[in-house]
């Protein structure tokens, strides 16, 4: 028998069968060439080295066929990711992740050369065979000053860790004797220089399992001195092959023994059978940092309590229970539900579930079974109003419902409760560029600063300003912005501000000038946002949000509106010089006339009394009254 039917043995290491480390580039570039011949899904976690502050976001290139599940990234560390065209990315808030498909070479040397030609340098490269989990650490500057060149058996300690199932587990099981006494032998090869010489071992079981003393034996062998750190919540016997040092975290449950050296699998199996063990399993692995032994089932279990009777129904087989949970985990990871003001929608990519053992969704409904989803070749989708389908409101803008999936491999529907948050939008205007003191008015002819604040929009990375317009009084509405593009010369779009993943600010400025006549007294500013554009131009109604703001309008008198606020320095100097030149010429002309005519004639001055009409006109100008359609002011 090549693998025990109820036991999984996995290990963690930092050594890649083939790879390299390099440096010298402005950005970190990490390349993973993954052979997923056994595992259908790999989980990638990216960590930031403590104290590190990368100047630019890293680039991660993954050549793998299947699904790559990304854990949430640290704040401000969302990398650029390049995936093989036949692979899929799964993560929370997938829209926030910059993922590009590329035709990546399967040959490591070709893939490395492509990465170096495209990005200039490669920080790390690793070939990985059937990893179940990958942990990548970024921010470790100065890994190497050399160009990354592929070598066999390279250590990537401090940069990469990966988990894999044991490649080969051999042994035997006496028929009809499952679950009694079993022995597991683990042999560690020669450690590399970078190895710490320590291996952590953890024994995991079903919480209901009860293991008796001497029921499980771990035989630990190492060809070089090694420390073993062992953790188990059950009684466990450990035999270490010298030379070895071991210590345990639960000494009251583990007994230790140093036995004879068993140099071959046949010797281990024969020795264990002579000691009364019905199942014996043997595996050999390279130097690893951690080993996990997971027992899927055992004969002895904790008896059910009174509270358990009638409230839980154990599955008839382990597989349906595991598959049900796997489907639930996938849905909670990809979060196919979306909430917008007045609408609840679901859009699920079929390929996500097909990776879980070829699951095919036969039907999907909400809590109200009459609210059924439609399907096409690639997606399952549903859209309904929030006052239907038994959707309930929670605190804030929360909405609650359940997905019920009928799939081809399970007799009962998979029930997935969910909560989604409907985004909200707020509109404010300001008179200054610091956006600190909101106002309820705008001044005609003067720059106005507008801020559109969106909250609860973490799931909408493609959020954009669909349209903003101003309707001044009875004037025709003016479009200021359409699809993030200014539509008037006085409009300027400012850089958006992202306070956090769920709170985004759109900002722009504009100047209002009346088309003709006096300015309006009031106006309405309206902005429409699109949560998820269907494509370059359109946005469906259930993905639109609108906010309006009533404003009062103040400003200059009608005769000066639309004119320049003042003259520049050059204009003032030009006018002054022109006036001086004209005055000088006029003075010279008058002097010439005077000097040639003063001796010929002399005229007596005649007094002229101003007419009544002129006096009346002058007096009227002193007590004038100015008025606009919005306000009237006079001087006594």
DAHU-V55190 format. One line per field, one symbol per residue. ss: DSSP state (h for helix, s for strand, l for the rest). A space follows every 50 residues. Layout:
ss=???
//
This chain:
ss=llllllssssssslssssssslllllllssssssslllllssssssssll llllllllsssssllssssslllllllllsssssllsssslllhhhlsss sslllllhhhhhhhhhhhhllllsssssslssssssssllllllllllll sssssllllssssssllllssssllllllllssssssslllllllllsss ssssslllsllllllsssssssllllsssssslllsssssllllssssll hhhsssssllllllhhhhhhhhhhllllsssssssllllsssssslllll sllllllllllllllllhhhhhhhhhhhhhhhhhllssssllsssssssh hhhhllllllsssssllllllslsslllsssssssllllllssllllsss sssssssllllllssssssssllssssssslllllllsslssslllssss sssssllllllllssssssssslllllsssssllsslllllsslllssss llsssssssssllllllllllsssssssssllllllllllhhhsssssss ssssllllllllllllllhhhhhhhhhhhhhhhhhhhhhhhhhhhhhlll lllllllllllhhhhhhhhhhhllsssllllsssll
//
